[in-house]
Amino acid sequence: MNIQHRNNVNCYGNGPSTLVFGHGFGCDQGMWRKLLPSFTERYKVILYDLVGSGKSDLSAYNEVDYATLHRHAEDLLEIIHEFSNEPVVFIGHSVSAMIGMLAAIREPAMFAGQVMVGPSPCFINDGDYVGGFNREDIDGLLSLMHDNYLKWAANMAPLVMGAPDQPDLRQELTASFCRNDPEIARHFARVTFLSDHRADVPRSHTPTLVLQSTDDMIAPREVGEYMRKHLPVSWLAFVDNIGHCPHMSAASDSTELIQTFITRLLK
């Protein structure tokens, strides 16, 4: 299968180093548009859609192959091998942060560094671990998705985006959720919100910046602190922002932190 068509891969810029951006659940590569101009002037930038999202080839998605995040990690590695001649810096939002981590564990030589924006190795609270949700919360979320997907999207997207002073972004994310194929979205939601990759975190030795909002109901501060503690080579930075998408609602501050990390990493 043609990788570019499968994942709707688009390349911009022609700098000496390569950045790859991976979007979060319910989104597509367009969610990076506010950051893109700051990076295409200095780097080669690769954008893509997860299979089942955006303008990817929806026929390539099946519930057996994509029953875990590992298949998405394999897709990412195929994209890197196809479109980059060197190790990349991967910038992944939310679930894509975990996808990037799994890919880096599998082929560490292909990754110079990673930026995790609002990552979560496990969304469910477990003993002393604070993931942000009880299992009953996740079951209710998945049940509403099954019963009335559009109602779920209308209710959930504004909470995910946060950004109370930017209603246009809340509407944009709602529209993005609604554009997704409901059956694929329901399945991917189960894979995303029921996965537990805490055991994988210490296995990733790729230099990593964990970037979080100060107020995020999806990935609370405790998750960022957990990632910083258990990733062998990592730094934690907070953006003064309400919501799970600081790359959209606090784009300038997010760009500055990412730029600083990449500059130091690649010097």
C-alpha positions as a Markdown table, in Angstrom:
| # | Residue | x | y | z |
|---|---|---|---|---|
| 1 | Met | 0.0 | 0.0 | 0.0 |
| 2 | Asn | 1.2 | 3.5 | -0.8 |
| 3 | Ile | 2.3 | 5.0 | 2.5 |
| 4 | Gln | 1.7 | 8.6 | 1.5 |
| 5 | His | -1.9 | 7.9 | 0.5 |
| 6 | Arg | -2.5 | 5.6 | 3.5 |
| 7 | Asn | -1.5 | 8.3 | 6.0 |
| 8 | Asn | -2.1 | 11.4 | 3.9 |
| 9 | Val | 1.6 | 12.4 | 4.4 |
| 10 | Asn | 2.6 | 15.9 | 3.6 |
| 11 | Cys | 6.2 | 17.4 | 3.7 |
| 12 | Tyr | 7.1 | 21.0 | 4.1 |
| 13 | Gly | 10.4 | 22.9 | 4.3 |
| 14 | Asn | 13.9 | 21.7 | 3.4 |
| 15 | Gly | 16.0 | 22.2 | 6.5 |
| 16 | Pro | 18.9 | 20.0 | 7.5 |
| 17 | Ser | 16.9 | 18.2 | 10.3 |
| 18 | Thr | 13.5 | 16.6 | 10.2 |
| 19 | Leu | 10.5 | 17.0 | 12.5 |
| 20 | Val | 7.5 | 14.7 | 12.4 |
| 21 | Phe | 4.2 | 15.8 | 13.9 |
| 22 | Gly | 1.5 | 13.4 | 15.1 |
| 23 | His | -2.0 | 14.5 | 16.1 |
| 24 | Gly | -4.3 | 13.4 | 18.9 |
| 25 | Phe | -7.5 | 11.5 | 19.1 |
| 26 | Gly | -10.4 | 12.9 | 17.0 |
| 27 | Cys | -8.1 | 15.3 | 15.2 |
| 28 | Asp | -5.9 | 15.5 | 12.1 |
| 29 | Gln | -2.7 | 17.1 | 11.0 |
| 30 | Gly | -4.4 | 20.5 | 10.5 |
| 31 | Met | -4.3 | 20.9 | 14.3 |
| 32 | Trp | -0.6 | 21.8 | 14.0 |
| 33 | Arg | -1.2 | 24.8 | 11.7 |
| 34 | Lys | -0.4 | 27.4 | 14.3 |
| 35 | Leu | 3.0 | 25.9 | 14.9 |
| 36 | Leu | 3.9 | 25.0 | 11.3 |
| 37 | Pro | 5.2 | 28.4 | 10.1 |
| 38 | Ser | 7.7 | 28.6 | 12.9 |
| 39 | Phe | 9.3 | 25.3 | 12.0 |
| 40 | Thr | 9.2 | 25.0 | 8.2 |
| 41 | Glu | 11.7 | 27.9 | 7.9 |
| 42 | Arg | 14.4 | 25.9 | 9.7 |
| 43 | Tyr | 13.5 | 22.2 | 9.3 |
| 44 | Lys | 11.9 | 19.7 | 7.0 |
| 45 | Val | 8.5 | 19.0 | 8.5 |
| 46 | Ile | 6.4 | 15.9 | 8.0 |
| 47 | Leu | 2.7 | 15.9 | 8.8 |
| 48 | Tyr | 0.5 | 12.8 | 8.6 |
| 49 | Asp | -2.9 | 11.5 | 9.7 |
| 50 | Leu | -3.3 | 8.4 | 11.8 |
| 51 | Val | -5.0 | 5.7 | 9.8 |
| 52 | Gly | -8.7 | 6.1 | 10.5 |
| 53 | Ser | -8.4 | 9.9 | 11.0 |
| 54 | Gly | -8.5 | 13.0 | 8.8 |
| 55 | Lys | -7.8 | 12.3 | 5.1 |
| 56 | Ser | -6.1 | 9.0 | 5.7 |
| 57 | Asp | -7.3 | 5.9 | 3.8 |
| 58 | Leu | -10.1 | 4.7 | 6.0 |
| 59 | Ser | -10.2 | 1.4 | 4.1 |
| 60 | Ala | -6.8 | 0.6 | 5.7 |
| 61 | Tyr | -8.3 | 0.6 | 9.2 |
| 62 | Asn | -9.5 | -2.6 | 10.6 |
| 63 | Glu | -10.1 | -3.5 | 14.3 |
| 64 | Val | -7.8 | -6.5 | 14.4 |
| 65 | Asp | -4.7 | -4.7 | 13.1 |
| 66 | Tyr | -5.3 | -1.5 | 15.1 |
| 67 | Ala | -6.4 | -3.3 | 18.3 |
| 68 | Thr | -3.4 | -1.7 | 20.0 |
| 69 | Leu | -1.3 | 1.4 | 19.5 |
| 70 | His | 1.6 | -0.8 | 18.3 |
| 71 | Arg | 0.2 | -0.8 | 14.7 |
| 72 | His | 0.1 | 3.0 | 14.6 |
| 73 | Ala | 3.7 | 2.9 | 15.8 |
| 74 | Glu | 4.6 | 0.6 | 12.9 |
| 75 | Asp | 2.9 | 3.1 | 10.5 |
| 76 | Leu | 5.0 | 5.9 | 12.0 |
| 77 | Leu | 8.2 | 4.0 | 11.5 |
| 78 | Glu | 7.3 | 3.3 | 7.9 |
| 79 | Ile | 6.7 | 7.0 | 7.3 |
| 80 | Ile | 10.0 | 7.9 | 8.8 |
| 81 | His | 11.9 | 5.3 | 6.7 |
| 82 | Glu | 10.1 | 6.5 | 3.6 |
| 83 | Phe | 10.4 | 10.3 | 4.0 |
| 84 | Ser | 13.5 | 10.9 | 6.1 |
| 85 | Asn | 17.1 | 10.0 | 5.6 |
| 86 | Glu | 18.1 | 10.6 | 9.2 |
| 87 | Pro | 16.8 | 10.4 | 12.8 |
| 88 | Val | 13.8 | 12.7 | 13.4 |
| 89 | Val | 12.4 | 14.7 | 16.3 |
| 90 | Phe | 8.9 | 13.5 | 16.8 |
| 91 | Ile | 6.3 | 15.9 | 18.2 |
| 92 | Gly | 3.2 | 13.9 | 19.3 |
| 93 | His | 0.0 | 15.2 | 20.9 |
| 94 | Ser | -1.9 | 13.0 | 23.5 |
| 95 | Val | -2.2 | 9.5 | 22.1 |
| 96 | Ser | 0.4 | 10.1 | 19.5 |
| 97 | Ala | 2.9 | 10.9 | 22.2 |
| 98 | Met | 2.5 | 7.2 | 23.2 |
| 99 | Ile | 2.6 | 6.1 | 19.6 |
| 100 | Gly | 5.9 | 7.9 | 19.2 |
| 101 | Met | 7.3 | 6.5 | 22.4 |
| 102 | Leu | 6.5 | 2.9 | 21.3 |
| 103 | Ala | 8.1 | 3.6 | 17.9 |
| 104 | Ala | 11.2 | 5.0 | 19.5 |
| 105 | Ile | 11.5 | 2.0 | 21.8 |
| 106 | Arg | 11.3 | -0.3 | 18.8 |
| 107 | Glu | 13.8 | 1.6 | 16.6 |
| 108 | Pro | 15.6 | 4.1 | 18.8 |
| 109 | Ala | 18.2 | 4.9 | 16.1 |
| 110 | Met | 15.4 | 6.6 | 14.1 |
| 111 | Phe | 14.7 | 9.2 | 16.8 |
| 112 | Ala | 16.9 | 12.1 | 17.8 |
| 113 | Gly | 14.3 | 13.3 | 20.3 |
| 114 | Gln | 10.7 | 13.5 | 21.1 |
| 115 | Val | 8.2 | 16.2 | 22.3 |
| 116 | Met | 5.2 | 14.8 | 24.1 |
| 117 | Val | 2.3 | 17.3 | 24.3 |
| 118 | Gly | -0.2 | 16.2 | 26.9 |
| 119 | Pro | 0.9 | 12.6 | 27.1 |
| 120 | Ser | -0.8 | 9.9 | 29.1 |
| 121 | Pro | 0.4 | 6.3 | 29.5 |
| 122 | Cys | -2.8 | 5.4 | 31.3 |
| 123 | Phe | -5.9 | 7.5 | 31.6 |
| 124 | Ile | -7.4 | 5.4 | 34.5 |
| 125 | Asn | -6.5 | 6.0 | 38.2 |
| 126 | Asp | -4.8 | 3.1 | 39.7 |
| 127 | Gly | -3.7 | 3.1 | 43.4 |
| 128 | Asp | -1.2 | 6.0 | 43.8 |
| 129 | Tyr | -1.2 | 6.6 | 40.1 |
| 130 | Val | -3.4 | 9.5 | 39.0 |
| 131 | Gly | -4.5 | 9.2 | 35.4 |
| 132 | Gly | -7.4 | 11.6 | 35.6 |
| 133 | Phe | -10.4 | 9.2 | 35.3 |
| 134 | Asn | -12.0 | 6.3 | 37.2 |
| 135 | Arg | -12.8 | 3.2 | 35.2 |
| 136 | Glu | -16.5 | 4.1 | 35.6 |
| 137 | Asp | -15.8 | 7.5 | 33.9 |
| 138 | Ile | -14.2 | 5.8 | 30.9 |
| 139 | Asp | -17.0 | 3.3 | 30.6 |
| 140 | Gly | -19.5 | 6.1 | 30.7 |
| 141 | Leu | -17.6 | 8.0 | 28.0 |
| 142 | Leu | -17.5 | 4.9 | 25.8 |
| 143 | Ser | -21.1 | 4.1 | 26.4 |
| 144 | Leu | -22.2 | 7.6 | 25.3 |
| 145 | Met | -20.1 | 7.3 | 22.2 |
| 146 | His | -21.9 | 4.1 | 21.3 |
| 147 | Asp | -25.4 | 5.4 | 22.0 |
| 148 | Asn | -25.1 | 8.9 | 20.5 |
| 149 | Tyr | -21.7 | 9.7 | 18.9 |
| 150 | Leu | -22.7 | 13.3 | 17.8 |
| 151 | Lys | -23.9 | 14.1 | 21.3 |
| 152 | Trp | -20.7 | 12.8 | 22.8 |
| 153 | Ala | -18.7 | 14.9 | 20.4 |
| 154 | Ala | -20.7 | 18.0 | 21.2 |
| 155 | Asn | -20.2 | 17.5 | 24.9 |
| 156 | Met | -16.7 | 16.2 | 25.0 |
| 157 | Ala | -14.8 | 18.4 | 22.5 |
| 158 | Pro | -15.3 | 21.7 | 24.4 |
| 159 | Leu | -14.0 | 20.0 | 27.6 |
| 160 | Val | -11.0 | 18.6 | 25.8 |
| 161 | Met | -10.1 | 21.9 | 24.2 |
| 162 | Gly | -10.8 | 24.0 | 27.3 |
| 163 | Ala | -9.7 | 27.5 | 26.1 |
| 164 | Pro | -12.8 | 29.3 | 27.6 |
| 165 | Asp | -11.8 | 32.5 | 25.9 |
| 166 | Gln | -11.4 | 31.0 | 22.4 |
| 167 | Pro | -14.9 | 29.6 | 21.4 |
| 168 | Asp | -13.7 | 29.2 | 17.8 |
| 169 | Leu | -11.2 | 26.5 | 18.8 |
| 170 | Arg | -13.9 | 24.7 | 20.8 |
| 171 | Gln | -16.1 | 24.7 | 17.8 |
| 172 | Glu | -13.3 | 23.6 | 15.6 |
| 173 | Leu | -12.5 | 20.6 | 17.7 |
| 174 | Thr | -16.2 | 19.7 | 17.9 |
| 175 | Ala | -16.4 | 19.8 | 14.1 |
| 176 | Ser | -13.2 | 17.6 | 13.9 |
| 177 | Phe | -14.7 | 15.0 | 16.2 |
| 178 | Cys | -17.9 | 15.0 | 14.2 |
| 179 | Arg | -16.1 | 14.4 | 10.9 |
| 180 | Asn | -14.6 | 11.2 | 12.0 |
| 181 | Asp | -16.2 | 7.9 | 11.1 |
| 182 | Pro | -18.2 | 7.0 | 14.2 |
| 183 | Glu | -17.4 | 3.3 | 14.1 |
| 184 | Ile | -13.7 | 3.9 | 13.7 |
| 185 | Ala | -13.8 | 6.6 | 16.4 |
| 186 | Arg | -15.5 | 4.3 | 18.9 |
| 187 | His | -13.0 | 1.6 | 18.4 |
| 188 | Phe | -10.0 | 3.9 | 18.5 |
| 189 | Ala | -11.4 | 5.5 | 21.7 |
| 190 | Arg | -11.4 | 2.1 | 23.4 |
| 191 | Val | -7.8 | 1.5 | 22.3 |
| 192 | Thr | -6.8 | 5.0 | 23.4 |
| 193 | Phe | -8.6 | 5.3 | 26.8 |
| 194 | Leu | -8.2 | 1.7 | 27.9 |
| 195 | Ser | -4.5 | 1.3 | 27.0 |
| 196 | Asp | -1.9 | 1.1 | 29.7 |
| 197 | His | 1.7 | 1.8 | 28.7 |
| 198 | Arg | 3.2 | 2.6 | 32.0 |
| 199 | Ala | 5.5 | -0.4 | 31.8 |
| 200 | Asp | 6.9 | 0.9 | 28.5 |
| 201 | Val | 7.8 | 4.4 | 29.8 |
| 202 | Pro | 11.1 | 3.4 | 31.4 |
| 203 | Arg | 12.1 | 1.6 | 28.2 |
| 204 | Ser | 12.3 | 4.8 | 26.2 |
| 205 | His | 15.7 | 6.4 | 26.3 |
| 206 | Thr | 15.0 | 9.0 | 23.6 |
| 207 | Pro | 15.6 | 12.6 | 25.0 |
| 208 | Thr | 12.1 | 13.8 | 25.6 |
| 209 | Leu | 10.4 | 17.1 | 26.4 |
| 210 | Val | 7.0 | 16.6 | 28.2 |
| 211 | Leu | 4.9 | 19.6 | 27.5 |
| 212 | Gln | 1.7 | 20.1 | 29.5 |
| 213 | Ser | -1.0 | 22.7 | 30.2 |
| 214 | Thr | -1.2 | 23.9 | 33.7 |
| 215 | Asp | -4.9 | 23.0 | 33.8 |
| 216 | Asp | -5.8 | 19.9 | 31.7 |
| 217 | Met | -8.7 | 17.6 | 32.6 |
| 218 | Ile | -7.5 | 14.9 | 30.2 |
| 219 | Ala | -3.9 | 14.7 | 31.3 |
| 220 | Pro | -3.5 | 16.3 | 34.7 |
| 221 | Arg | -0.3 | 17.7 | 36.1 |
| 222 | Glu | 0.3 | 14.4 | 38.0 |
| 223 | Val | 0.6 | 12.6 | 34.7 |
| 224 | Gly | 3.3 | 14.9 | 33.4 |
| 225 | Glu | 5.2 | 14.5 | 36.7 |
| 226 | Tyr | 4.9 | 10.7 | 36.4 |
| 227 | Met | 6.3 | 10.9 | 32.9 |
| 228 | Arg | 9.2 | 13.1 | 34.0 |
| 229 | Lys | 10.0 | 10.7 | 36.8 |
| 230 | His | 9.9 | 7.5 | 34.8 |
| 231 | Leu | 11.4 | 8.6 | 31.4 |
| 232 | Pro | 15.1 | 8.1 | 31.7 |
| 233 | Val | 16.1 | 11.2 | 29.7 |
| 234 | Ser | 13.4 | 13.9 | 30.0 |
| 235 | Trp | 12.4 | 17.4 | 30.9 |
| 236 | Leu | 9.0 | 18.7 | 32.0 |
| 237 | Ala | 7.6 | 22.1 | 31.0 |
| 238 | Phe | 4.2 | 23.7 | 31.7 |
| 239 | Val | 2.3 | 26.1 | 29.5 |
| 240 | Asp | -0.1 | 28.5 | 31.3 |
| 241 | Asn | -3.2 | 27.2 | 29.6 |
| 242 | Ile | -6.6 | 25.7 | 30.2 |
| 243 | Gly | -7.2 | 22.6 | 28.1 |
| 244 | His | -5.6 | 19.6 | 26.5 |
| 245 | Cys | -4.4 | 21.3 | 23.3 |
| 246 | Pro | -1.8 | 23.9 | 24.2 |
| 247 | His | -0.4 | 23.7 | 20.6 |
| 248 | Met | -3.7 | 25.3 | 19.5 |
| 249 | Ser | -4.8 | 27.5 | 22.4 |
| 250 | Ala | -1.4 | 28.6 | 23.6 |
| 251 | Ala | 0.5 | 28.2 | 20.3 |
| 252 | Ser | 3.1 | 30.9 | 20.9 |
| 253 | Asp | 4.3 | 29.7 | 24.3 |
| 254 | Ser | 4.2 | 26.1 | 23.1 |
| 255 | Thr | 6.3 | 27.0 | 20.0 |
| 256 | Glu | 8.9 | 28.7 | 22.1 |
| 257 | Leu | 9.3 | 25.8 | 24.5 |
| 258 | Ile | 9.5 | 23.3 | 21.6 |
| 259 | Gln | 11.9 | 25.4 | 19.6 |
| 260 | Thr | 14.2 | 25.8 | 22.7 |
| 261 | Phe | 14.2 | 22.0 | 23.2 |
| 262 | Ile | 14.9 | 21.2 | 19.6 |
| 263 | Thr | 17.7 | 23.8 | 19.3 |
| 264 | Arg | 19.5 | 22.5 | 22.3 |
| 265 | Leu | 19.0 | 18.9 | 21.2 |
| 266 | Leu | 20.3 | 19.4 | 17.6 |
| 267 | Lys | 23.2 | 21.8 | 18.3 |
